């Protein structure tokens, strides 16, 4: 871990007075107690206040045509600007019909996979616990998501954790050899105060990736899911091929989903071909932050892990 001296007062001022113009690096400030509570959990359950929503699922194609249903709003636990995303929206007609009956400002019970990622960071720093204004559209500037949604109101959405299809059309993630080098090089600056952890990074790309994971150990039951370390390979790699990088990465599975039921039975060396999305690894962030003293700064790459949303045939 590299450290350097840092004028912490300057960071504090930056967080309080968010910049008006766009800049390359954005900071999110998280409460230490929040990070400690959810760093090894797959999901969060909350009251979600709906501001804006899609009236139909995204089409299925490539890039942003991922079949999702976006719901922008505010919640009672995370308290950051956010979007909830129902994946495989064409499969979730009952949840969509219910969504269409809701009104702006209505709150619903929601459980979703928490996802901290700098995909749509905007230009202003975000501080957990400050007042979040209502969203003006379905994709406001945000670093935090519930993605995928697991439970929306009374509707169980675990069957959405499957290959994203609509008839003959199938959404495909970026190849592992394209997405993972970018994940591995994501910049990060991590600093701490008495009660908060600040993470700074730049806008990220490659939202979905498809890859082969080879387990480095047995999956660990974390209550609402399973976490397992695995090496990452391109799909189609042979027994003698090397992984894309030497280190293992954490893979997160939601209990009750088809991917979780598959991985629960596996052991070291077993393989799965999967579709996943990256999120910040808060377990590693918390460990890094716990080792910082005074005005020390972590200035390396962003710790990340993968949420497994589907098993690929």
Helices and strands as residue ranges (DSSP letters): H 8-16, E 25-31, H 32-38, E 43-53, E 69-75, E 82-86, G 89-91, H 93-101, E 107-120, E 126-127, E 142-152, E 155-156, G 158-160, E 165-166, E 169-170, E 174-175, H 176-184, E 187-192, E 196-202, E 208-215, E 220-221, E 225-233, E 249-254, H 258-263, E 271-280, H 282-290, E 298-301, E 304-311
